[in-house]
Amino acid sequence: MFKFWENLIRKKEKKKEKLQQENIESLVKRFKESPTYPDYPNILLFYQYFFEKLFTNYILPQYLEKYIPERPIILELGSYKSRILELLPEPLKEKIILSDINLEILKENPEGAKLNFNFDKIPIKENSLPLILGSNVFMHILGLGDIEEVLRVLKEDGEAIFIEDLSMYMPALALYYQKKGYKYVYFVYDPSEAKTKCFIFENEKFLKGELKQLIKNINLEKAKSELKENFSEDAVNLFEELEEAIKEKFYSVNPFKFSIILFALTNQVNSEFLKMDEEERKKAYNLKLGLNNFLISLRNIFEKYKSKEIKGWEDFLEDVKKDFEAKGIFIEYEPIIIETDLKEIEKWQEKVLEETDLELLTRNNPFWKTLREYKNLIIETLGLEIGYNGEIVSNIEGNLRYKALIIRIKKEWKR
């Protein structure tokens, strides 16, 4: 009898070991087949590690320590749950103002005064702040807000410093170029490169032929039926918005609205497809394939007729630099690359994982439970690059590389 139970337990253990090995092999296969790292919540910890390293070892000594003696008022834009606040030395925390459009999240920060506002109207008097800080908000300010508001509240000799380590937020990018006077600005996800691209056109010539025909060829009824069968109500609602956008010809009269609806639908379908098991994916495959083919055809048309394509942060910042210099505004930007070996990050990660609510990560990511057990798998086996170009599986085996941009602006261009 005891032998029977021993054998049963042994079989269960072997089955578990086999399943774990299959999990590893499956993950490695997935990441090798796709050059882009698809599960953003898994790497939040890596971003945190590198940001702390960048801020403590470079931002503080290079840009901020000079302010310590005067203990100035500092405004952080788009604080959310501030990752800057806890890294500041005490003298720079004394008069810090945290700001965000989301007041409830803002209140969760343990220190600092809190202000709730949009980027286009800062409720602070002009020429009053020596220092403004921000993390991953620069493009949002230019696209969704007003950089003139930042300059208005800065003192004459003040400066604003922005740290950017995430890929470009395309809706804000498109709005920035619309403000510059471009009527035809589109952004579209390219599944062949797993990147969202921004295209600018000087006229509507391309709308009358190939784009119009591509839209006309969509079997909306069939696509909607497959969505209802395999995807969530949220995905169906977004598709209905796209239907309405096509009916109203937003692809020609309102490129931004057409782009953002298609962008939202693509994100929704991709995220749901990622969470499906193998059987569910088989059923949803035709819809996913059809969407990908449409996006690739759309990208091909855009590439054929484009006047300009914004390929990355550097393209965007060079345009911003020209605009700012024409207005007499000083701007400079500096790319920073940090690389670390696995042993160093393992020590830090073990400590952080002990203090982190893993359920928070699990909630939006079905792969986290597996990756908890093999949390260094991706680095050990493939290597990973993260930062302002996105998350890319790389050839730096056993290492992580991080890329950030430091953007600094002042009121006047000093020649």
HUJO-V361784 format. One record per residue. PHI is phi as a letter, one per 30 degrees, with the letter a starting at -180 (* if undefined). PSI is psi in degrees with one decimal (NA if undefined). Layout:
phi/psi
PHI/PSI
PHI/PSI
//
This chain:
phi/psi
*/-46.5
d/-38.1
d/-37.5
e/-46.8
d/-38.0
d/-44.9
d/-40.1
d/-45.5
d/-42.0
d/-40.1
d/-41.8
d/-41.2
d/-41.2
d/-38.7
d/-40.2
d/-43.8
d/-41.8
d/-42.5
d/-42.3
d/-41.4
d/-39.3
d/-36.8
e/-45.8
d/-50.6
d/-39.2
d/-43.3
d/-46.7
e/-42.0
d/-45.7
e/-46.3
d/-29.9
d/-32.7
d/-24.4
b/128.4
d/-9.9
c/135.2
d/116.4
c/-8.8
c/78.7
e/-43.8
e/-27.9
d/-27.0
c/11.0
e/-38.3
d/-37.2
d/-41.3
d/-42.5
d/-44.3
e/-50.4
d/-35.3
d/-44.1
e/-42.5
d/-47.3
d/-47.1
d/-45.7
d/-42.0
c/-14.9
b/-54.7
d/-48.4
e/-59.1
d/-33.8
d/-36.2
b/-29.2
c/-28.5
d/-27.9
d/-19.4
d/-11.5
e/-46.2
e/-36.0
d/-10.2
h/64.1
d/168.1
d/129.4
b/134.0
c/126.0
c/122.6
d/139.7
i/46.6
d/-42.4
h/-128.2
c/97.3
e/127.9
c/-5.2
d/-41.2
e/-50.8
d/-14.8
c/-7.9
d/143.8
d/155.2
e/-43.2
e/-27.4
d/-7.7
d/-20.6
e/-42.3
b/31.7
d/140.0
c/120.3
c/142.0
b/150.2
a/159.1
d/-23.8
c/96.7
d/-38.4
d/-44.1
d/-39.6
e/-39.0
d/-18.7
d/-15.2
d/130.6
d/-20.7
b/170.6
i/150.3
d/152.5
b/133.0
b/135.5
c/110.2
a/165.2
d/161.0
d/-21.4
d/-5.5
a/102.4
c/118.9
d/56.3
b/141.8
d/156.3
d/156.4
h/42.0
c/-15.7
c/129.1
d/-22.2
b/129.0
b/136.3
b/156.0
a/150.8
b/116.0
h/42.3
b/-6.7
e/-48.2
d/-34.7
d/-40.8
d/-45.5
d/-37.3
d/-44.6
c/-15.7
b/-139.3
b/113.8
d/-25.1
d/-29.7
d/-39.1
d/-45.4
d/-34.3
d/-43.0
d/-12.6
d/143.7
d/165.1
e/-38.1
c/16.5
d/171.2
b/153.1
c/131.7
b/124.6
c/136.1
c/120.9
c/120.9
b/18.7
c/158.2
d/162.6
d/139.2
d/101.3
d/-40.1
e/-42.0
d/-38.5
d/-46.9
d/-40.7
d/-34.9
d/-45.5
d/-28.2
d/-41.7
d/-29.7
d/-7.0
j/0.7
d/125.1
d/-37.2
c/90.2
b/121.3
b/149.0
b/140.1
b/142.2
d/130.5
c/102.0
d/-23.2
d/-25.1
c/-2.1
h/44.6
b/150.3
c/131.9
c/149.5
c/127.9
b/141.5
b/137.4
b/144.1
d/-25.0
b/177.6
c/16.1
e/-42.4
d/-18.0
d/-29.3
d/-18.5
c/-91.7
d/-41.0
d/-44.3
d/-40.5
d/-39.8
d/-44.8
d/-41.7
d/-31.4
d/-8.2
d/128.5
d/85.7
d/-39.8
d/-45.3
d/-43.8
d/-42.2
d/-40.1
d/-44.1
d/-34.4
d/-46.7
d/-34.6
d/-31.9
b/-12.6
b/176.1
d/170.6
d/-34.4
d/-43.6
d/-42.2
d/-42.7
d/-41.1
d/-37.8
d/-39.0
d/-34.4
d/-40.3
d/-40.1
e/-47.6
d/-39.6
d/-38.3
d/-42.8
e/-39.7
d/2.8
h/40.3
d/-24.6
d/-18.2
c/-35.1
c/-21.2
b/72.7
e/-37.0
d/-46.9
d/-41.5
e/-45.1
d/-42.7
d/-32.4
d/-45.6
d/-39.1
d/-46.9
d/-42.8
d/-43.7
d/-46.1
d/-41.8
d/-47.0
d/-44.3
d/-43.0
d/-38.1
d/-40.2
d/-38.4
d/-32.5
d/-7.7
d/151.9
d/177.3
d/-40.8
d/-42.7
d/-37.9
d/-38.4
e/-41.3
d/-33.7
c/-2.1
d/-42.7
d/-41.3
d/-45.4
d/-42.9
d/-43.4
d/-42.3
d/-45.1
d/-42.8
d/-39.9
d/-45.4
d/-40.0
d/-41.0
d/-41.6
d/-45.0
d/-41.7
d/-40.8
d/-44.7
d/-42.8
d/-31.7
d/-38.4
c/0.0
d/146.6
c/-30.0
a/143.6
b/132.0
c/105.8
c/-18.0
a/-178.6
e/-40.7
d/-42.1
e/-48.0
d/-47.2
d/-30.5
d/-38.9
d/-43.5
d/-41.8
e/-44.1
d/-43.5
d/-43.9
d/-43.6
d/-35.0
d/-27.0
c/0.7
i/18.0
c/134.1
d/130.3
b/139.4
b/152.3
b/151.0
b/121.1
d/137.1
b/131.4
c/127.6
b/135.9
b/141.4
b/155.1
c/167.0
d/-39.0
d/-41.8
d/-44.4
d/-27.9
d/-44.4
d/-46.3
d/-42.0
d/-40.8
e/-42.2
d/-45.2
d/-41.3
d/-29.6
d/-26.9
c/0.7
c/140.3
d/95.7
d/-23.2
d/-32.3
d/-39.0
d/-37.6
d/-33.9
e/-41.8
c/7.1
b/104.0
d/-16.4
d/-11.2
d/-38.8
e/-40.0
d/-44.4
d/-18.5
e/-42.9
d/-31.4
b/53.1
d/-20.0
c/10.7
e/-49.0
d/-42.2
d/-47.0
d/-41.5
c/-36.8
b/-32.1
i/151.0
b/135.2
c/131.2
b/160.4
k/-152.1
d/-9.1
c/5.8
j/-166.4
c/118.3
b/126.9
d/127.6
b/-173.9
c/16.1
d/67.2
e/132.1
i/9.1
b/162.9
b/137.9
b/140.5
b/134.9
b/126.4
b/157.7
c/135.6
c/119.8
c/129.2
b/128.4
b/149.3
b/167.4
d/-40.3
c/142.4
d/120.8
c/116.6
c/NA
//
